[in-house]
Amino acid sequence: MSDPRLSARLTSSLNDVDNDTGRVAFCGPFVLSAITGFPVSRVEDEIRALRDLPEHKKPVVKGTYSSEVEGALAVFGFTMEAKQSFLRQPRKERPTVWQWMQKPRNAWAHYILAIHKGKEGHWVLIKGVKLCDTYSAGKWQFVCDGPHKGARIMEIFEVKRDLMADLPAVRATSAPVAAPGSGP
């Protein structure tokens, strides 16, 4: 019988974070767990695999780059696309999370925001009007009730399910369809 921790159940609802590590987990794995539905330990394993660490080493995953987040999402069948970057603007001129929430966006997509939290960066996940991160202990809460309303945004990424990832055989075997009347 297969281990239930190895497969996540995709739902249209929001996944709470499953921190099965028995210790504090950090924002990158938290955000990925909330998107994918997989436990933090499985997400951390995928991030460590991207870091080319020896298999016997399992350090805590702390501090993730956007390329690592994108790579881990791809393993779980998701795509991540950079939507906006404010890194070239001075920090005080960057929009806050609350200002960004007032703008139209896709209500069905997850948005990962890289924000300033003190002197470091921090990942938060937003879908619709709800936010999930380490400060909410992996539970979804309304952005207006969360602690990051005034945080300045560094970058915004849109995450969607990669529908073609579930169909590798179709992608590899499908041939272009000729238009009617265009053949010999």
PAKEKOL-554648 format. One record per residue: x, y, z of N, C-alpha, C in turn; residue in three letters. Coordinates in steps of 0.02 Angstrom, whole numbers, padded with zeros to 5 digits, always signed. Atoms other than C-alpha are relative to their C-alpha. Layout:
residues N
XYZXYZXYZAla/...
//
This chain:
residues 184
+00043-00059+00000+00000+00000+00000+00045+00062+00000Met/-00042-00060+00005+00067+00173-00040-00008+00044+00061Ser/-00002-00046-00057+00113+00300+00091-00046+00059-00015Asp/+00046-00055+00014-00028+00430+00104+00034+00068-00003Pro/-00035-00064+00002+00101+00568+00129+00031+00014-00068Arg/-00032-00008+00065+00166+00540-00048-00047+00027-00053Leu/+00047-00027+00049+00008+00596-00135-00044+00051+00033Ser/+00043-00053-00026-00090+00754-00110-00066-00003-00036Ala/+00066-00002+00030-00272+00776-00142-00012+00070-00025Arg/+00015-00066+00028-00311+00918-00260-00073+00017+00012Leu/+00068-00023-00012-00463+01016-00208-00005+00072-00024Thr/+00010-00070+00018-00539+01181-00257+00004+00045+00061Ser/-00004-00040-00061-00530+01235-00076+00074+00015+00015Ser/-00067-00020-00020-00378+01307+00012+00031-00052+00047Leu/-00035+00048-00042-00251+01185+00086+00034+00035+00058Asn/-00040-00023-00056-00189+01219+00261+00068-00035-00004Asp/-00067+00028+00001-00004+01186+00285+00002-00061+00046Val/-00009+00060-00039+00039+01011+00347+00073-00003+00021Asp/-00069+00000-00024+00197+01038+00450+00011-00064+00041Asn/-00010+00065-00032+00242+00858+00489+00072-00010+00023Asp/-00071+00006-00017+00425+00896+00530+00013-00003+00075Thr/-00010-00001-00072+00402+00916+00718+00044+00058+00023Gly/-00041-00059-00016+00499+01081+00714-00028+00059-00039Arg/+00020-00060+00037+00482+01257+00649+00021-00007-00073Val/-00016-00001+00071+00473+01266+00460-00002+00072-00023Ala/-00005-00069+00023+00509+01421+00359-00047+00014-00058Phe/+00052-00025+00044+00409+01523+00235-00002-00034-00069Cys/+00000+00031+00066+00464+01442+00070-00037-00067+00000Gly/+00036+00064-00004+00411+01264+00117-00073+00008+00022Pro/+00069-00011-00021+00255+01332+00203-00044+00019-00059Phe/+00038-00023+00058+00195+01421+00046-00011-00057-00049Val/+00006+00056+00047+00230+01269-00063-00047-00054+00027Leu/+00046+00049-00030+00138+01153+00058-00072+00023-00008Ser/+00068-00026+00006-00015+01266+00054-00025-00004-00072Ala/+00021+00004+00071-00017+01268-00137-00012-00073-00020Ile/+00001+00068+00026+00018+01084-00169-00042-00049+00041Thr/+00034+00047-00043-00065+01001-00020+00046-00054+00028Gly/-00048+00048-00026+00093+00900+00014+00028+00024+00067Phe/-00028-00021-00064+00171+00899+00188+00067+00036-00009Pro/-00061-00040+00002+00317+01014+00226+00062-00044-00010Val/-00058+00043+00008+00439+00867+00239+00011-00020-00073Ser/-00006+00018+00071+00402+00814+00059+00023+00061-00041Arg/-00019-00061+00035+00418+00994-00002+00074+00015+00012Val/-00070-00012-00015+00584+01015+00088+00046-00049-00036Glu/-00040+00050+00037+00648+00853+00009+00010+00022-00073Asp/-00005-00022+00069+00611+00924-00164+00047+00061-00006Glu/-00044-00059+00001+00698+01089-00124+00073-00021+00010Ile/-00068+00025-00011+00850+00996-00056+00026-00035-00062Arg/-00021+00034+00062+00854+00891-00216+00023+00052-00052Ala/-00020-00053+00047+00863+01053-00316+00066+00032+00020Leu/-00062-00029-00025+01009+01109-00208+00060-00048-00008Arg/-00053+00050+00012+01111+00953-00254+00038-00017+00064Asp/-00031+00021-00063+01144+00904-00073+00008-00075+00001Leu/-00005+00073-00007+01206+00730-00030-00063-00027+00033Pro/+00064+00028-00022+01059+00615+00004-00004-00009+00076Glu/+00001+00011-00072+01111+00582+00185-00006+00066+00039His/+00006-00065-00034+01111+00769+00225-00071+00026-00008Lys/+00068-00028+00002+00942+00842+00270-00003+00062+00044Lys/+00004-00061-00040+00969+01019+00333-00069+00033-00006Pro/+00062-00039+00002+00821+01130+00375+00003+00047-00060Val/+00002-00045+00058+00767+01226+00220-00019+00069+00025Val/+00010-00069-00023+00787+01408+00268+00030+00045-00054Lys/-00024-00045+00052+00801+01545+00138-00004-00033-00068Gly/+00009+00029+00066+00735+01495-00033+00001+00055-00053Thr/-00001-00045+00057+00766+01578-00200-00062-00015-00043Tyr/+00059+00010+00043+00626+01602-00327+00010-00058-00048Ser/-00013+00057+00045+00711+01475-00442-00012-00066+00036Ser/+00012+00061-00038+00701+01344-00304-00075-00011+00011Glu/+00072+00005-00008+00518+01382-00271-00032-00022-00065Val/+00027+00018+00066+00481+01372-00457+00016-00072-00018Glu/-00019+00069+00014+00576+01209-00475-00039-00050+00040Gly/+00039+00044-00043+00487+01128-00328-00073-00002-00024Ala/+00069-00002+00025+00318+01185-00396-00006-00042-00063Leu/+00002+00039+00062+00359+01106-00565-00002-00075+00015Ala/+00001+00071-00019+00393+00939-00480-00070-00022+00021Val/+00068+00015-00022+00218+00947-00405-00053+00016-00052Phe/+00048-00011+00053+00138+00996-00570-00030+00070-00002Gly/+00023-00069+00001+00123+01185-00553+00050+00043-00040Phe/-00044-00048+00033+00192+01331-00653+00001+00064+00041Thr/-00007-00063-00035+00256+01493-00579+00027+00051-00050Met/-00019-00052+00047+00266+01651-00683+00009+00066+00036Glu/-00011-00066-00030+00343+01816-00630-00048+00049-00031Ala/+00048-00050+00025+00209+01950-00645+00026+00071+00007Lys/-00026-00068-00010+00293+02104-00572+00060-00003+00047Gln/-00058-00007-00044+00458+02153-00494+00008+00074+00017Ser/-00009-00068-00024+00485+02309-00390+00070+00010+00028Phe/-00067-00002-00028+00667+02275-00350+00041+00061-00021Leu/-00037-00059+00024+00728+02423-00452-00023+00065+00033Arg/+00026-00060-00034+00622+02545-00352+00026+00003+00071Gln/-00018-00005-00071+00675+02613-00183-00054-00032+00043Pro/+00047+00037-00042+00593+02516-00042-00063+00040+00017Arg/+00057-00041-00020+00480+02660+00012-00048+00014-00059Lys/+00042-00012+00059+00412+02677-00167-00035-00064-00024Glu/+00032+00063+00019+00361+02494-00181-00070-00004+00030Arg/+00069+00005-00028+00176+02452-00158-00002-00045+00061Pro/+00011+00044-00057+00115+02375+00003-00046-00056-00021Thr/+00045+00056+00014+00020+02212+00009-00072+00026-00005Val/+00068-00026+00001-00140+02309+00047-00014+00039-00064Trp/+00009-00037+00063-00115+02425-00103-00008-00048-00058Gln/+00005+00050+00054-00088+02274-00216-00067-00036+00001Trp/+00064+00035-00007-00245+02191-00148-00058+00039-00032Met/+00054-00041+00029-00349+02336-00216-00003-00005-00076Gln/-00003+00005+00073-00299+02296-00396-00031-00065-00024Lys/+00030+00061+00026-00387+02170-00507+00053-00054-00015Pro/-00044+00057+00014-00309+01997-00524-00044-00062-00008Arg/+00035+00063+00010-00357+01817-00562-00018-00030+00068Asn/+00022+00027-00065-00461+01753-00416+00013-00075+00006Ala/-00010+00073-00001-00425+01571-00464+00073-00019+00006Trp/-00071+00015-00004-00236+01584-00462+00027+00014+00069Ala/-00037-00016-00061-00118+01579-00314+00052+00053-00018His/-00053-00050+00009-00001+01727-00296+00049-00006+00057Tyr/-00054+00000-00050+00165+01712-00207+00031+00068-00002Ile/-00030-00067-00005+00227+01880-00147+00064-00004+00040Leu/-00062-00008-00038+00406+01912-00096-00004+00069+00031Ala/+00008-00064-00034+00392+02047+00036+00059+00012+00046Ile/-00050-00018-00050+00507+02140+00154-00029-00014+00069His/+00019+00009-00070+00495+02082+00333+00062+00015+00040Lys/-00061-00022-00034+00622+02178+00434+00054+00010-00053Gly/-00055-00006+00048+00789+02165+00344+00004-00059-00048Lys/-00002+00060+00041+00749+01999+00262-00061-00004-00044Glu/+00058+00013+00043+00633+01936+00127-00044-00053+00032Gly/+00049+00048-00028+00479+01832+00165-00049-00017-00055His/+00051+00022+00048+00361+01729+00056-00068-00002+00034Trp/+00069+00008-00021+00173+01746+00077-00040-00024-00059Val/+00044+00027+00052+00036+01659-00021-00068+00033+00005Leu/+00066-00031+00001-00123+01746-00074-00042-00033-00054Ile/+00049+00024+00048-00276+01673-00158-00065+00035+00016Lys/+00060-00039-00012-00427+01783-00179+00015+00054+00052Gly/-00011-00049-00053-00437+01884-00018+00032-00032+00062Val/-00029+00037-00056-00350+01755+00092+00076-00006-00007Lys/-00073+00002-00003-00168+01743+00146+00020-00059+00044Leu/-00028+00055-00040-00064+01597+00212+00075+00008+00004Cys/-00073-00002-00009+00112+01600+00284+00018-00025+00069Asp/-00022+00025-00065+00215+01556+00437-00030+00040+00058Thr/+00028-00042-00054+00143+01701+00538-00071-00022+00018Tyr/+00068+00024-00014-00031+01623+00523+00001-00074+00018Ser/-00009+00071-00018+00038+01451+00571-00027-00046-00054Ala/+00021+00042+00055-00008+01385+00400-00075-00002-00011Gly/+00073-00004+00009-00192+01429+00415-00015+00060-00045Lys/+00020-00055+00044-00282+01538+00289-00038+00052+00041Trp/+00035-00055-00034-00340+01708+00352-00011+00056-00051Gln/+00012-00057+00043-00411+01864+00273+00060+00046+00002Phe/-00057-00045+00005-00275+01982+00213-00010+00060+00047Val/+00013-00058-00042-00359+02125+00306+00011-00014+00074Cys/-00012+00020-00070-00338+02027+00469+00072-00020+00012Asp/-00068+00026-00005-00158+01976+00434+00051+00053+00019Gly/-00052-00046-00023+00006+02053+00491+00040+00035-00055Pro/-00043-00024+00054+00075+02098+00319-00030+00055-00043His/+00034-00050+00042-00043+02233+00255+00047+00056-00022Lys/-00045-00056+00015+00092+02368+00263+00068-00020-00026Gly/-00065+00024+00024+00236+02258+00204+00010+00020-00073Ala/-00017-00019+00069+00323+02317+00044+00015-00062-00041Arg/-00008+00057+00045+00320+02198-00104+00064+00008-00040Ile/-00060+00002+00043+00481+02149-00192-00018-00030-00068Met/+00019+00033+00062+00410+02029-00322-00067-00035+00008Glu/+00063+00035+00001+00245+01949-00372+00003-00056-00051Ile/+00001+00057+00045+00227+01775-00448-00070-00030+00000Phe/+00065+00034+00008+00070+01691-00515+00012-00074-00007Glu/-00007+00073+00002+00052+01504-00486-00065-00031-00023Val/+00058+00036+00025-00065+01392-00583+00018-00073-00008Lys/-00010+00071+00013-00087+01206-00604+00020-00009-00073Arg/-00022+00014+00068+00007+01143-00757-00041-00060-00025Asp/+00046+00052+00022-00131+01045-00843+00035-00050-00046Leu/-00036+00045+00044-00010+00970-00970+00048-00046+00039Met/-00044+00042-00040+00098+00899-00829-00033-00067+00016Ala/+00037+00062-00014-00039+00770-00798-00006-00044-00062Asp/+00010+00036+00063-00037+00717-00981+00065-00007-00039Leu/-00063+00003+00036+00144+00678-01028-00006-00043-00064Pro/+00006+00042+00059+00092+00540-01150-00036+00037-00056Ala/+00036-00039+00050-00029+00655-01240+00046+00051-00032Val/-00045-00051+00026+00102+00790-01257+00052-00032-00046Arg/-00053+00031+00039+00231+00668-01324-00026-00032-00064Ala/+00025+00036+00058+00118+00577-01447-00047+00039-00044Thr/+00048-00036+00041-00002+00708-01509+00034+00033-00059Ser/-00026-00029+00062+00027+00763-01687-00044+00059-00018Ala/+00042-00056+00021-00030+00927-01762-00057-00024-00044Pro/+00059+00017+00039-00202+00917-01837-00002+00046-00060Val/+00003-00040+00062-00213+00974-02018-00070+00029-00008Ala/+00064-00032+00013-00349+01094-02067-00036-00038-00055Ala/+00037+00035+00052-00489+01019-02172+00015+00027-00069Pro/-00013-00022+00069-00449+01024-02357+00071+00020-00012Gly/-00069-00021+00010-00264+01060-02330+00046-00057-00017Ser/-00041+00059+00012-00203+00883-02356+00000-00021-00073Gly/-00001+00024+00069-00163+00787-02515-00061-00039-00020Pro/
//
